[in-house]
Amino acid sequence: MSLEEHKRRERAQAIGLFRYQLICPALDEGLSTKQRGRLVREIAAGTHTDPFGNQVRISRETLDRWIRRYRAGGFEALVPAPRRLAARTDAQVLELAASLKRENPTRTVAQVARILRTATGWAPSESTLLRYFHKMELMGGAPGEAPAVFGRFEATEPNELWVGDALHGPRVGDRKTYLFAFLDDHSRLAVGYRFGFAEDAVRLAAALRPALASRGVPAGIYVDNGSAFCDAWLLRACAKLGVRLVHSAPGRPQGRGKIERWFRSVRTQFLIEVADTTSEDLAAADRSRHRVVGA
């Protein structure tokens, strides 16, 4: 595959991701027909920039067609054929940026720029994004605006909802540690967890991938707005697996009590025992464990 073909495929994936972000709120199985119809109408009422820089409205029929395609064929059904894509334009990337901001209005300009660079390999300057967001009236909601409808969060069965978060752990030697964890909202089981030396998408993936392999794919994942959880990797993974990704609003911790209590237990029952531990201590403990297991 040539470099140009690779870039065209990457652009096709970005458009598929944009379409998924646009319809994602309407995919929630917990929504009533009336709630879903209202969400689709709100999306259809918005003005969008097509790949050629034209201001267009996406009809409800088109949105409904994308929803049907996704339900029938998953994320790949939303990805256009690469040969049908025009070369990347500023307008296309700006619209993708706008879709990221609409999907989660609490995202900062810096977060949107970081996601764009990860998804497309390029991003406009933060000042350009800020001017565009102001032009599209995406900086701040109107007074009295109703909150977004995300459906219910009280899980009634395993794998209906996983809640993810990150805990700032102790220093190991001269390095800070972070614990990424995912809890099943129904059973309270810690389905995936991993310590790392950075709070980024790589360490998040190290916690989530084993959970998916051993526990299956959840219907939804509920996370906060930390940079790792807003990374394009998590959004793309959820889109391809058919997982509904929901970010909590700042100052609204509903549904996060279980994992916060689990983190408190980690702090009071585990981390207190490993205070002032060095990387050499951990390596020695690991060697000792292997000797015992191998004996």
KEVEX-908689 format. One record per residue: x, y, z of N, C-alpha, C in turn; residue number from 1. Coordinates in Angstrom, 2 decimals. Each point is the difference from the previous one (the first is absolute). Layout:
<pts>
       nxx       nyy       nzz      caxx      cayy      cazz       cxx       cyy       czz    nr
         X         Y         Z         X         Y         Z         X         Y         Z   NUM
...
</pts>
This chain:
<pts>
       nxx       nyy       nzz      caxx      cayy      cazz       cxx       cyy       czz    nr
      0.84     -1.19      0.00     -0.84      1.19      0.00      0.89      1.25      0.00     1
     -0.28      0.95     -0.92      0.79      1.21     -0.07     -0.35      0.92      1.16     2
      0.85      0.99      0.22     -0.24      0.97      1.07     -1.29      0.76     -0.25     3
     -0.26      0.36     -1.25     -1.22      0.74     -0.32     -1.24     -0.85      0.26     4
      0.06     -1.28     -0.36     -1.14     -0.88      0.27     -0.24     -0.14      1.50     5
      1.10     -0.08      0.74     -0.13     -0.09      1.46     -0.67      1.25      0.56     6
      0.41      1.17     -0.51     -0.60      1.24      0.47     -1.48      0.07     -0.35     7
     -0.35     -0.48     -1.19     -1.41      0.02     -0.40     -0.82     -0.93      0.88     8
      0.55     -1.14      0.36     -0.70     -0.90      0.91     -0.16      0.63      1.38     9
      1.04      0.72      0.43     -0.09      0.67      1.29     -1.09      1.07     -0.03    10
     -0.11      0.72     -1.10     -1.04      1.02     -0.12     -1.38     -0.64     -0.01    11
     -0.12     -1.16     -0.65     -1.28     -0.70     -0.02     -0.39     -0.43      1.41    12
      0.97     -0.46      0.76     -0.27     -0.39      1.38     -0.44      1.22      0.82    13
      0.62      1.16     -0.26     -0.37      1.21      0.74     -1.44      0.41     -0.30    14
     -0.42     -0.15     -1.27     -1.39      0.33     -0.35     -0.96     -0.99      0.65    15
      0.37     -1.28     -0.01     -0.84     -0.98      0.68     -0.12      0.30      1.49    16
      1.10      0.44      0.59     -0.02      0.36      1.42     -0.88      1.21      0.22    17
      0.07      0.98     -0.90     -0.86      1.18      0.08     -1.47     -0.40     -0.06    18
     -0.35     -0.88     -0.91     -1.39     -0.44     -0.13     -0.44     -0.72      1.27    19
      0.90     -0.82      0.53     -0.34     -0.72      1.23     -0.25      0.99      1.14    20
      0.87      1.00      0.13     -0.18      0.99      1.06     -1.33      0.73     -0.15    21
     -0.37      0.26     -1.23     -1.23      0.73     -0.25     -1.23     -0.81      0.45    22
      0.00     -1.31     -0.26     -1.18     -0.81      0.32      0.09     -0.71      1.34    23
      1.16      0.05      0.63      0.22     -0.78      1.22     -1.06      0.23      1.08    24
     -0.40      1.26      0.29     -1.01      0.18      1.04     -1.31     -0.72     -0.29    25
     -0.34     -0.14     -1.28     -1.26     -0.63     -0.38      0.07     -1.52      0.00    26
      1.18     -0.57      0.24      0.15     -1.46      0.01     -0.31     -0.61      1.35    27
     -0.18      0.83      1.01     -0.24     -0.49      1.35     -1.30     -0.78      0.07    28
      0.10     -1.29      0.36     -1.19     -0.85      0.08     -0.94      0.41      1.13    29
      0.52      0.78      0.95     -0.83      0.44      1.12     -0.92      1.16     -0.34    30
      0.13      0.58     -1.19     -0.83      1.12     -0.39     -1.37     -0.49     -0.49    31
     -1.01      0.78      0.29     -1.32     -0.27     -0.56     -0.02      0.47     -1.45    32
     -1.02     -0.42     -0.73     -0.13      0.43     -1.40     -0.10      1.51     -0.10    33
     -0.69      0.61      0.95     -0.15      1.46      0.01      1.34      0.69      0.26    34
      0.76     -0.51      0.96      1.30      0.59      0.31      0.95     -0.13     -1.19    35
      0.01     -1.19     -0.63      0.89     -0.21     -1.14     -0.40      0.92     -1.16    36
     -1.28      0.14     -0.24     -0.45      0.88     -1.08      0.40      1.44      0.25    37
     -0.08      0.44      1.25      0.39      1.37      0.31      1.50      0.22     -0.25    38
      0.83     -0.98      0.40      1.43      0.12     -0.23      0.34      0.07     -1.48    39
     -0.63     -0.86     -0.80      0.27      0.00     -1.44     -0.44      1.32     -0.63    40
     -1.15      0.52      0.45     -0.46      1.29     -0.54      0.97      1.13      0.35    41
      0.55     -0.04      1.21      0.96      1.04      0.41      1.26     -0.06     -0.87    42
      0.46     -1.22     -0.28      1.18     -0.15     -0.87     -0.31      0.49     -1.40    43
     -1.18     -0.38     -0.50     -0.37      0.40     -1.36     -0.19      1.50     -0.13    44
     -0.34      0.66      1.10     -0.22      1.45     -0.05      1.31      0.79     -0.03    45
      1.11     -0.66      0.31      1.28      0.68      0.03      0.58      0.22     -1.40    46
      0.87      0.98     -0.11      0.70      0.28     -1.26      1.38     -0.63      0.03    47
      0.35     -0.69     -1.06      1.26     -0.73     -0.05      0.78      0.38     -1.25    48
      1.30     -0.14      0.05      0.86      0.31     -1.14      0.39     -1.30     -0.70    49
     -0.34     -0.12     -1.28      0.32     -1.24     -0.71      1.49     -0.03     -0.36    50
      0.50     -1.09     -0.57      1.43     -0.10     -0.31      0.51      1.06     -0.97    51
     -0.93      0.67     -0.72      0.41      1.02     -0.96     -0.13      1.41      0.56    52
     -0.32      0.10      1.30     -0.10      1.30      0.66     -1.36      0.66     -0.12    53
     -0.99     -0.73     -0.53     -1.34      0.57     -0.13     -0.79     -0.19      1.29    54
     -0.78      1.01      0.36     -0.88     -0.10      1.17     -1.26     -0.77     -0.41    55
     -0.24     -1.12      0.65     -1.14     -0.84     -0.36     -0.71     -0.46      1.26    56
     -1.19     -0.47     -0.17     -0.75     -0.65      1.07     -0.12     -1.48     -0.33    57
      0.25     -0.83      0.98     -0.13     -1.44     -0.19     -1.42     -0.37      0.36    58
     -0.71     -0.55     -0.96     -1.42     -0.29      0.21     -0.21     -1.11      1.01    59
     -1.18     -0.02      0.56     -0.33     -1.08      0.94      0.05     -1.34     -0.71    60
     -0.39     -0.04     -1.28      0.04     -1.25     -0.75      1.43     -0.54     -0.09    61
      0.95      0.90     -0.24      1.40     -0.42     -0.08      0.48     -0.52      1.35    62
     -0.34      0.72      1.05      0.39     -0.44      1.34     -0.62     -1.36      0.33    63
     -1.27     -0.15     -0.35     -0.65     -1.29      0.23      0.69     -1.11     -0.80    64
      0.44      0.33     -1.23      0.69     -0.99     -0.81      1.34     -0.39      0.63    65
      0.73      0.98      0.54      1.25     -0.30      0.68     -0.23     -0.89      1.22    66
     -1.09      0.29      0.71     -0.32     -0.82      1.18     -0.29     -1.43     -0.42    67
     -0.78     -0.18     -1.08     -0.30     -1.34     -0.48      1.26     -0.71     -0.46    68
      0.87      0.72     -0.72      1.26     -0.62     -0.44      0.84     -0.46      1.18    69
      0.09      0.86      1.01      0.81     -0.36      1.16     -0.56     -1.24      0.70    70
     -1.30     -0.04      0.17     -0.61     -1.15      0.67      0.15     -1.27     -0.81    71
      0.04      0.15     -1.32      0.12     -1.18     -0.85      1.44     -0.45     -0.19    72
      0.92      0.96     -0.12      1.37     -0.37     -0.33      1.07      0.57      0.89    73
     -0.40      0.69      1.10      1.00      0.54      0.90      0.71      1.21     -0.56    74
      1.11      0.35      0.62      0.73      1.21     -0.37      0.44      0.00     -1.46    75
      0.46     -1.13     -0.52      0.51     -0.04     -1.37     -1.07      0.38     -1.02    76
     -1.28     -0.20      0.34     -1.07      0.37     -0.92     -0.14      1.51     -0.14    77
      0.58      0.75      0.92     -0.05      1.46     -0.07      1.19      0.59     -0.76    78
      0.99     -0.82     -0.28      1.23      0.49     -0.63     -0.19      0.02     -1.52    79
      0.14      1.15     -0.63     -0.15      0.05     -1.47      1.20     -0.65     -0.68    80
     -0.21     -0.40     -1.25      1.11     -0.57     -0.76      1.08      1.06     -0.18    81
      1.26     -0.31      0.29      1.07      1.00     -0.11      0.06      0.70     -1.34    82
     -0.29     -0.72     -1.09      0.11      0.61     -1.33     -1.01      1.12     -0.20    83
     -1.02      0.06      0.85     -1.03      1.01     -0.17      0.31      1.27      0.80    84
      1.12     -0.03      0.74      0.35      1.14      0.83      0.81      1.03     -0.77    85
     -0.29      1.23      0.25      0.85      1.07     -0.52      1.19      0.15      0.93    86
      1.02      0.70     -0.49      1.15      0.25      0.86     -0.44      0.78      1.22    87
      0.74     -0.19      1.10     -0.35      0.67      1.24      0.01      1.50     -0.19    88
     -1.02      0.65      0.49     -0.08      1.45     -0.04     -0.11      0.53      1.40    89
      0.33      1.29      0.17     -0.16      0.62      1.30     -1.45     -0.10      0.47    90
     -0.94      0.18     -0.93     -1.41     -0.03      0.36     -0.39     -1.35      0.57    91
      0.51     -1.07     -0.59     -0.33     -1.34      0.47      0.51     -0.22      1.43    92
      1.22      0.41      0.23      0.57     -0.19      1.33     -0.69      0.89      1.02    93
     -0.36      1.23     -0.40     -0.72      0.88      0.90     -1.36     -0.56      0.37    94
     -0.66     -0.64     -0.96     -1.30     -0.60      0.31      0.16     -1.18      0.95    95
      1.06     -0.78     -0.19      0.27     -1.09      0.93      0.26      0.56      1.39    96
      0.72      1.12      0.07      0.24      0.65      1.29     -1.31      0.45      0.62    97
     -0.89      0.56     -0.82     -1.29      0.45      0.51     -0.82     -1.17      0.52    98
      0.08     -1.14     -0.70     -0.75     -1.17      0.44      0.52     -0.51      1.34    99
      1.32      0.08      0.20      0.58     -0.40      1.28     -0.48      0.92      1.12   100
     -0.10      1.29     -0.29     -0.47      0.96      0.99     -1.48     -0.20      0.29   101
     -0.79     -0.27     -1.03     -1.43     -0.24      0.21     -0.23     -1.27      0.80   102
      0.80     -1.04     -0.31     -0.16     -1.28      0.70      0.24      0.15      1.49   103
      0.93      0.88      0.36      0.30      0.25      1.41      0.36      1.48      0.17   104
     -0.98      0.85      0.29      0.25      1.45      0.07      1.04      0.41      1.04   105
      0.31     -0.87      0.97      0.97      0.36      1.03      1.45     -0.18     -0.48   106
      0.21     -0.57     -1.17      1.36     -0.16     -0.50      0.63      1.37     -0.25   107
      1.24      0.14      0.40      0.72      1.23     -0.26      0.53      0.00     -1.43   108
      0.41      1.19     -0.46      0.59      0.10     -1.34      1.25     -0.87     -0.11   109
      0.80     -0.02      1.07      1.22     -0.81     -0.01     -0.33     -1.49     -0.12   110
     -1.07     -0.46      0.68     -0.38     -1.41     -0.08     -0.47     -0.34     -1.42   111
     -0.79      0.88     -0.60     -0.47     -0.25     -1.37      1.18     -0.08     -0.96   112
      0.96      0.91      0.15      1.18      0.00     -0.88      0.79     -1.30      0.16   113
      0.12     -0.49      1.23      0.75     -1.23      0.24     -0.70     -1.19     -0.65   114
     -1.33     -0.06      0.09     -0.75     -1.09     -0.61      0.13      0.05     -1.52   115
     -0.06      1.21     -0.58      0.15      0.13     -1.44      1.36     -0.49     -0.48   116
      1.05      0.35      0.73      1.34     -0.44     -0.40      0.11     -1.51      0.05   117
     -0.64     -0.62      1.01      0.04     -1.46      0.11     -0.81     -0.66     -1.11   118
     -1.16      0.58     -0.33     -0.90     -0.63     -0.97      0.40      0.25     -1.44   119
      0.53      1.20     -0.31      0.27      0.36     -1.39      1.46      0.31     -0.29   120
      0.82      0.10      1.05      1.40      0.34     -0.20      0.27      1.48     -0.12   121
     -1.03      0.83      0.12      0.17      1.45     -0.14     -1.14      0.70      0.72   122
      0.27      1.20      0.50     -1.04      0.81      0.63      0.30      1.47     -0.23   123
     -1.05      0.81     -0.19      0.22      1.45     -0.09      0.54      0.52      1.33   124
      0.48      1.23      0.00      0.47      0.60      1.25     -1.18      0.18      0.96   125
      0.32      0.09      1.28     -1.06      0.16      1.00     -0.75      1.31     -0.19   126
      0.70      1.06     -0.45     -0.68      1.28     -0.23     -0.99     -0.12     -1.16   127
      0.36     -0.79     -1.05     -0.92     -0.22     -1.12     -1.23     -0.77      0.47   128
      0.22     -1.03      0.79     -1.13     -0.77      0.53     -0.89      0.86      0.87   129
      0.60      0.84      0.84     -0.80      0.85      0.88     -0.86      0.97     -0.80   130
      0.57      0.62     -1.04     -0.79      0.91     -0.84     -1.14     -0.75     -0.69   131
      0.28     -1.21     -0.47     -1.04     -0.78     -0.69     -1.11     -0.40      0.96   132
      0.36     -0.39      1.23     -1.01     -0.37      0.99     -0.89      1.19      0.34   133
      0.60      1.19      0.11     -0.80      1.19      0.26     -0.93      0.28     -1.18   134
      0.52     -0.14     -1.22     -0.81      0.22     -1.19     -1.19     -0.95     -0.05   135
      0.23     -1.27      0.40     -1.06     -1.01     -0.02     -0.84      0.00      1.27   136
      0.29      0.96      0.90     -0.74      0.15      1.26      0.08     -1.27      0.85   137
      1.23     -0.53      0.10      0.21     -1.22      0.77      0.67      0.26      1.34   138
      0.30      1.25      0.30      0.65      0.32      1.26     -1.03      0.43      1.02   139
     -0.51     -0.97      0.76     -0.98      0.29      1.04     -1.40     -0.21     -0.50   140
     -0.86     -0.54      0.86     -1.39     -0.27     -0.37     -0.90      1.19      0.27   141
     -1.15      0.00     -0.60     -0.96      1.07      0.21     -0.62     -0.13      1.38   142
     -0.38      1.14      0.65     -0.63     -0.07      1.31     -1.27     -0.82     -0.05   143
     -0.16     -0.82      1.00     -1.19     -0.83      0.09      0.00     -1.20     -0.91   144
      1.13     -0.27     -0.65      0.08     -1.13     -0.93     -0.15     -1.31      0.75   145
     -0.81     -0.90     -0.51     -0.23     -1.28      0.67      1.23     -0.87     -0.11   146
      0.31     -0.79      1.04      1.17     -0.87     -0.07     -0.18     -1.10     -1.03   147
      1.11     -0.50     -0.51     -0.06     -1.07     -1.00     -0.62     -1.25      0.61   148
     -0.72     -0.74     -0.84     -0.65     -1.22      0.45      0.91     -1.19     -0.31   149
      0.39     -0.72      1.02      0.89     -1.14     -0.21     -0.65     -1.32      0.41   150
     -1.27      0.04      0.46     -0.63     -1.24      0.44      0.39     -0.36      1.42   151
     -0.42     -1.16      0.44      0.23     -0.40      1.38      1.42     -0.50      0.20   152
      0.48      0.10      1.26      1.35     -0.41      0.33      0.01     -1.11      1.04   153
     -1.14     -0.36      0.56     -0.02     -1.05      1.00     -0.04     -1.36     -0.69   154
      1.12     -0.69     -0.01      0.09     -1.26     -0.73     -0.84     -1.07      0.68   155
     -0.70     -0.79     -0.79     -0.85     -1.06      0.53      0.60     -1.39     -0.21   156
      1.09     -0.10     -0.76      0.62     -1.30     -0.24      1.49      0.20     -0.32   157
      0.79     -1.06      0.16      1.44      0.12     -0.31      0.23      0.42     -1.45   158
      1.07      0.77     -0.20      0.43      0.47     -1.31     -0.97      0.98     -0.65   159
     -0.97      0.48      0.76     -0.84      1.06     -0.54      0.76      1.33      0.01   160
      0.82      0.20      1.05      0.75      1.25      0.12      1.27     -0.22      0.81   161
      1.11      0.45     -0.56      1.27      0.04      0.74      0.32      1.46      0.31   162
      0.49      0.23      1.20      0.39      1.34      0.41      1.53      0.04      0.12   163
      0.62      0.95     -0.70      1.46      0.10      0.00      0.48      1.28      0.65   164
      1.17     -0.09      0.61      0.59      1.18      0.64      1.48     -0.24      0.20   165
      0.72      1.04      0.42      1.43     -0.11      0.27      0.30      0.56      1.38   166
      0.86     -0.68      0.72      0.41      0.41      1.35      1.46      0.39     -0.02   167
      0.32      1.14      0.59      1.40      0.40      0.15      0.61     -0.79      1.15   168
      0.93     -0.87     -0.32      0.59     -0.88      0.99      1.25      0.58      0.65   169
      0.71     -0.83      0.75      1.20      0.47      0.69      1.18      0.16     -0.95   170
      1.02      0.64      0.45      1.24      0.09     -0.78      0.81     -1.27      0.22   171
      0.51     -0.54     -1.07      0.88     -1.17      0.06      1.38      0.48     -0.40   172
      0.88      0.07      0.96      1.28      0.64     -0.25     -0.25      1.49     -0.19   173
      0.39      0.53     -1.13     -0.23      1.41     -0.28     -1.07      0.20     -1.07   174
     -0.83     -1.02     -0.23     -1.01      0.08     -1.04     -1.40     -0.15      0.58   175
     -0.94      0.79     -0.51     -1.38     -0.08      0.43     -0.71     -1.15     -0.70   176
     -0.95     -0.62      0.68     -0.75     -1.11     -0.60     -1.47      0.35     -0.11   177
     -0.68     -0.72     -0.89     -1.43      0.19     -0.24     -0.65     -1.37     -0.13   178
     -1.20     -0.13      0.55     -0.75     -1.24     -0.10     -1.25      0.24     -0.83   179
     -0.08     -0.65     -1.16     -1.22      0.01     -0.82     -0.82     -1.22      0.38   180
     -1.32      0.19      0.14     -0.86     -1.12      0.38     -1.37      0.15     -0.64   181
     -0.63     -1.16     -0.24     -1.37     -0.06     -0.52     -0.80     -0.95      0.89   182
     -1.15      0.47      0.50     -0.87     -0.81      0.84     -1.31     -0.26     -0.73   183
     -0.50     -1.24      0.15     -1.32     -0.31     -0.51     -1.03      0.62      0.94   184
     -0.88      0.84     -0.53     -0.92      0.77      0.84     -0.99     -0.89      0.74   185
     -0.34     -1.14     -0.56     -0.98     -0.88      0.63      0.62     -0.88      1.10   186
      1.10     -0.67     -0.32      0.60     -0.96      0.93      1.07      0.61      0.90   187
      0.46      1.21     -0.31      1.11      0.65      0.72      1.33     -0.72     -0.23   188
      0.07     -0.89     -0.95      1.23     -0.72     -0.28      0.99      0.93     -0.71   189
      1.25     -0.03      0.42      1.06      0.74     -0.69      0.40     -0.83     -1.22   190
     -0.53      0.36     -1.17      0.22     -0.82     -1.20      1.36      0.26     -0.63   191
      0.56      1.17      0.23      1.31      0.32     -0.57      0.70      1.07      0.81   192
      1.30     -0.15      0.18      0.76      0.99      0.78      1.47     -0.15     -0.33   193
      0.72      1.13      0.06      1.42     -0.03     -0.33      0.69      1.25      0.54   194
      1.12     -0.20      0.70      0.84      1.12      0.41      0.92      0.39     -1.14   195
      0.37      1.27     -0.05      0.95      0.47     -1.00      0.69      1.25      0.49   196
      1.02      0.40     -0.74      0.76      1.19      0.36     -0.47      1.25     -0.74   197
     -1.11     -0.08     -0.71     -0.53      1.17     -0.71     -1.52     -0.12     -0.07   198
     -0.66      1.15     -0.05     -1.46      0.03     -0.09     -0.39      0.28     -1.45   199
      0.13     -1.04     -0.84     -0.25      0.20     -1.42     -0.78     -1.18     -0.57   200
     -0.30      0.09     -1.31     -0.82     -1.02     -0.65      0.71     -1.35     -0.07   201
      1.31     -0.02     -0.04      0.74     -1.26     -0.06     -0.25     -0.81      1.27   202
      0.08      0.67      1.16     -0.23     -0.71      1.27     -1.48     -0.33      0.18   203
     -0.88      0.88     -0.49     -1.43     -0.30      0.04     -0.29     -1.27     -0.79   204
      0.58     -0.10     -1.19     -0.22     -1.18     -0.84      0.53     -1.26      0.68   205
      1.10      0.13      0.75      0.55     -1.16      0.69     -0.95     -0.53      1.05   206
     -0.87      0.85      0.54     -1.01     -0.44      0.96     -1.26     -0.51     -0.68   207
     -0.38      0.63     -1.12     -1.27     -0.33     -0.64      0.09     -1.25     -0.87   208
      1.09     -0.19     -0.73      0.08     -1.13     -0.93     -0.15     -1.35      0.71   209
      0.71     -0.26      1.11     -0.19     -1.29      0.69     -1.43     -0.18      0.52   210
     -0.64      1.10      0.40     -1.37     -0.09      0.47     -0.93     -0.44     -1.12   211
      0.18      0.56     -1.18     -0.82     -0.40     -1.15      0.26     -1.44     -0.39   212
      1.25     -0.43      0.09      0.35     -1.37     -0.38     -0.57     -1.02      0.97   213
     -0.03      0.33      1.29     -0.42     -0.98      1.00     -1.47      0.12      0.40   214
     -0.57      1.20     -0.13     -1.37      0.21      0.49     -1.01      0.31     -1.10   215
      0.46      0.15     -1.23     -0.92      0.31     -1.09     -0.15      1.49     -0.20   216
     -0.89      0.37     -0.91     -0.19      1.40     -0.37     -1.23      0.56      0.71   217
      0.15      1.09      0.74     -1.15      0.59      0.69     -0.87      0.79     -0.97   218
     -1.23      0.27      0.42     -0.88      0.82     -0.83      0.41      1.47      0.05   219
      0.54      0.42      1.14      0.39      1.40      0.14      1.19      0.15      0.92   220
      0.75      1.08     -0.16      1.11      0.36      0.87     -0.20      1.44      0.44   221
      0.09      0.24      1.30     -0.26      1.32      0.59      1.29      0.50      0.64   222
      0.53      1.12     -0.48      1.29      0.51      0.46     -0.10      1.51      0.22   223
      1.07      0.55      0.60      0.02      1.45      0.21      0.68      0.68     -1.19   224
      0.41      1.25      0.20      0.55      0.78     -1.10      1.52      0.15      0.06   225
      0.66     -0.94      0.68      1.46      0.01      0.00      0.53     -0.17     -1.41   226
      1.21      0.50     -0.23      0.54      0.00     -1.36      0.08     -1.40     -0.61   227
      0.34     -1.01      0.81      0.10     -1.35     -0.53     -1.37     -0.52     -0.46   228
     -1.05      0.35      0.75     -1.34     -0.48     -0.33     -0.63      0.78     -1.16   229
      0.57      1.15     -0.34     -0.46      0.78     -1.16      0.83     -0.27     -1.24   230
      0.95     -0.91      0.11      0.89     -0.30     -1.12     -0.77     -0.70     -1.12   231
      0.42      0.27     -1.23     -0.67     -0.60     -1.16      0.09     -1.52      0.01   232
      1.03     -0.57      0.64      0.13     -1.46      0.02     -1.22     -0.64      0.65   233
     -0.44      0.54      1.14     -1.14     -0.58      0.71     -1.28      0.16     -0.80   234
     -0.20      1.18     -0.59     -1.20      0.21     -0.81     -0.03     -0.94     -1.19   235
      1.13     -0.17     -0.68      0.06     -0.88     -1.18     -0.24     -1.45      0.41   236
      0.58     -0.43      1.13     -0.19     -1.37      0.46     -1.46     -0.26      0.32   237
     -0.64      0.95      0.69     -1.42     -0.18      0.35     -0.86     -0.02     -1.25   238
      0.32      0.85     -0.98     -0.78      0.03     -1.23      0.07     -1.33     -0.73   239
      1.20     -0.57     -0.07      0.17     -1.26     -0.73     -0.63     -1.18      0.73   240
     -0.03      0.06      1.33     -0.56     -1.11      0.78     -1.49      0.16      0.27   241
     -0.56      1.14     -0.37     -1.42      0.23      0.25     -0.29      0.35      1.45   242
      0.96      0.62      0.67     -0.15      0.38      1.40     -0.39      1.48      0.08   243
     -1.03      0.31      0.76     -0.42      1.39      0.17      0.92      0.66      1.02   244
      0.72      1.03     -0.42      0.94      0.71      0.87     -0.66      1.27      0.53   245
     -0.05      0.14      1.32     -0.63      1.16      0.63      1.00      0.65      0.94   246
      0.14      1.33     -0.09      0.85      0.76      0.91     -0.87      0.73      1.01   247
      0.38     -0.06      1.26     -0.74      0.72      1.03      0.30      1.49     -0.10   248
     -0.96      0.81      0.42      0.19      1.45     -0.02      0.75      0.43      1.25   249
      0.88      0.99     -0.11      0.73      0.49      1.18     -0.96      0.46      1.09   250
      0.28     -0.39      1.23     -0.85      0.39      1.11     -1.25     -0.84      0.15   251
     -0.17     -1.02     -0.88     -1.17     -0.88      0.08      0.50     -1.44      0.09   252
      0.30     -0.46      1.24      0.63     -1.31      0.16     -0.98     -1.17      0.02   253
     -1.24      0.20     -0.45     -0.97     -1.08      0.03      0.54     -1.25     -0.68   254
     -0.17     -1.14      0.69      0.41     -1.27     -0.58      1.45     -0.35      0.23   255
      0.77      0.85      0.71      1.42     -0.26      0.20      0.31     -0.45      1.41   256
     -1.02     -0.12      0.84      0.23     -0.33      1.40      0.68     -1.34      0.22   257
     -0.34     -1.00     -0.82      0.55     -1.34      0.20      1.51     -0.03     -0.21   258
      0.44      0.59     -1.09      1.45     -0.05     -0.27      0.75      0.93      0.95   259
     -0.63      1.09      0.46      0.67      0.85      0.98      0.17     -0.74      1.32   260
     -1.00     -0.78      0.39      0.13     -0.81      1.23      1.07     -1.08     -0.18   261
      0.07     -0.58     -1.22      1.02     -1.02     -0.27      1.40      0.61      0.09   262
      0.16      1.21     -0.52      1.29      0.68      0.09      0.35      0.31      1.46   263
     -1.01      0.35      0.81      0.28      0.23      1.42      0.51     -1.27      0.67   264
     -0.60     -1.13     -0.37      0.48     -1.28      0.56      1.42     -0.28     -0.45   265
      0.32      0.30     -1.27      1.37     -0.20     -0.49      0.97      0.85      0.81   266
     -0.38      1.24      0.28      0.88      0.89      0.76      0.21     -0.49      1.44   267
     -1.11     -0.36      0.67      0.08     -0.31      1.42      0.44     -1.42      0.29   268
     -0.20     -0.92     -0.95      0.32     -1.40      0.27      1.21     -0.52     -0.78   269
      0.43      0.75     -1.02      1.13     -0.47     -0.80      1.14      1.01     -0.08   270
     -0.32      1.20     -0.48      1.07      0.98     -0.21      0.72      0.37      1.28   271
     -0.72     -0.06      1.12      0.65      0.32      1.27      1.11     -0.99      0.33   272
     -0.10     -1.21     -0.57      1.00     -1.03      0.27      1.22      0.12     -0.90   273
     -0.10      0.78     -1.07      1.13      0.10     -0.93      0.58      1.41     -0.04   274
     -0.29      0.78      1.03      0.55      1.35      0.06      1.53     -0.06      0.04   275
      0.61      0.97     -0.66      1.47      0.11     -0.05      0.67     -1.19     -0.68   276
     -0.74     -0.69     -0.86      0.56     -1.13     -0.74      0.83      0.52     -1.18   277
      1.12     -0.65     -0.26      0.82      0.37     -1.14     -0.19     -1.02     -1.12   278
      0.42      0.36     -1.19     -0.09     -0.94     -1.12      0.86     -1.23      0.27   279
      1.11      0.18      0.72      0.84     -1.16      0.35     -0.74     -0.93      0.95   280
     -0.79      0.57      0.94     -0.79     -0.83      0.91     -1.00     -0.85     -0.78   281
     -0.66      0.63     -0.97     -0.99     -0.74     -0.79      0.66     -1.10     -0.81   282
      1.16      0.29     -0.58      0.70     -1.02     -0.78      0.42     -1.16      0.89   283
      0.47      0.30      1.22      0.40     -1.06      0.93     -1.19     -0.84      0.42   284
     -1.15      0.66      0.25     -1.22     -0.72      0.37     -0.45     -0.91     -1.12   285
      0.12      0.49     -1.25     -0.40     -0.80     -1.15      0.90     -1.22     -0.15   286
      1.32      0.18      0.20      0.92     -1.14     -0.08     -0.31     -1.02      1.10   287
     -0.31      0.49      1.19     -0.33     -0.89      1.11     -1.26     -0.81     -0.29   288
     -0.99      0.69     -0.59     -1.26     -0.70     -0.33      0.26     -1.11     -1.02   289
      0.82      0.30     -1.00      0.29     -1.01     -1.02      0.75     -1.19      0.60   290
      0.87      0.24      0.98      0.71     -1.11      0.64     -0.96     -0.89      0.77   291
     -0.97      0.64      0.68     -0.98     -0.78      0.78     -0.89     -0.80     -0.93   292
     -0.47      0.64     -1.07     -0.88     -0.69     -0.94      0.73     -1.13     -0.70   293
      1.27      0.21     -0.32      0.76     -1.00     -0.73      0.53     -1.12      0.88   294
     -0.08      0.19      1.31      0.54     -1.02      0.91     -0.85     -1.26      0.02   295
</pts>
